[in-house]
C-alpha cells in the first residue's frame, strides 16, 4: 500500500499554531474577565483561582496521557481536530453559564478538549521537522502562548466593554469549531517509523513510567518545566488583575496593556530563543536546556520585581526583559525532550511530562495565588504577597534545568536502548506467531 503524501511542514505548523492560539485564548479569556464574572456570580479571588486552575486542569491532566497513548497508535490529526471541537464547544458553553456550577463544568470541558492537543501536536511536528529545525518550529508553535494571551486578556475585556462578557466566549468558541474542520482538511498524517522499524506498537504504560523515572534527564527537565510554569503562569494569570488594582486604571486599559506589553516581548523572545536554540544545538543538545535554565532564572527575577513596581511606567518597562526571557525558556526544554525520546514513545512520554508540569503549573499556581490573596484581604497588597510566594519557584526551575542538561546524552542513549529492546521483543513475538 503506498504511503500517503505528507503535507507541507509549514502548512502543518501554521494550522497547529492557529489552533493553539485559540486554545490559549480560551484559557486566558477568563483571566481578562475576572471583574465582571466576580460581580455577576458574587465570588472572591479564591473561587476565581479555582476556575482558572483546578476546574480546567484536573481532567486536562488525567486525560492527557490516554489521548497521547492513543496518538502513538492512531491518527494524531483526528485526535487534535476532535479535541479542538470539544474545547471550542465548552468555551461557548461558558458564555451560557447561569450558575457557578455551570461555569465550573464548562471550564472542565475546556480542559477535556485541550488535553487532546499538545502531545499529539509536538509528536506530529517532530515527524515533519528534523531535529536541528525543531527549535524554531517549536518556538513558532509557542507563539500561541502570547498571541493567545493578547487575544484572551486584551480582546475579552474589549468585547465585554462593547457587548457583554459572555459574547467573548461565544466568539472564541465559534472560531475554534472552524479551525477543527480546517485541520482535518489540510493536515495529513505522516508515516511513523520508530528506531525498530515498526509502528503502531506502544510500550506498556507502567513500563514507560518506570523507564522515564529512571532517566535523570527526563525527571530533572520535568521538575524544571513544572517550577517554571508554576512561577510564570501564576504571574500571567493574575498579572492583569494586579495591573488593574495597582495603578487605578480602567480595567480594560490595564488588562490590555498587560497582555500587549508582556505578550509582544514574549513573542520576540520566543522566536529569538528558537533561532538561538537551533544554532546552539549544533554544538550539542545540552545547550538548549542550559539556555532555558538561564532564561527562566532571569525571567523569574524580572517578574518578581514587576510585581512590586511602584508605577505603571516601571511595570511596563519591566515587561520587556520579562517577556523576552520568559517567552523563550520553554522552547529549549521541549526541543531537548523531543531529542531524547524515541518515536515509539514520543507522544505518550510527552503527555506524561506535560501532565505533571501542567498539574503543578496551571493548577497549583493560579489557585494558590487566589487562595493566599483571598485569605489576606482580596486587595492589591494581598495579591502582591501571594504572587511573591509563588513566583520564586522559577529559581528552582533554573537549577533543575541545568542539572537536566548534564544528563541529556546519557538519557537519549538509555531510552534508545530500551526502544530497541522493545522492538526486538515485538519482532520475536511476530515471528513466533
Helices and strands as residue ranges (DSSP letters): H 9-32, H 34-41, H 45-52, H 54-71, H 76-94, H 100-114, H 118-128, H 131-149, I 150-155, H 156-162, H 165-186, H 205-213, H 216-246, H 251-281, H 286-307, H 312-326, H 329-340, G 343-345, H 346-358, I 359-364, H 365-376, H 380-390, H 393-406, H 408-432
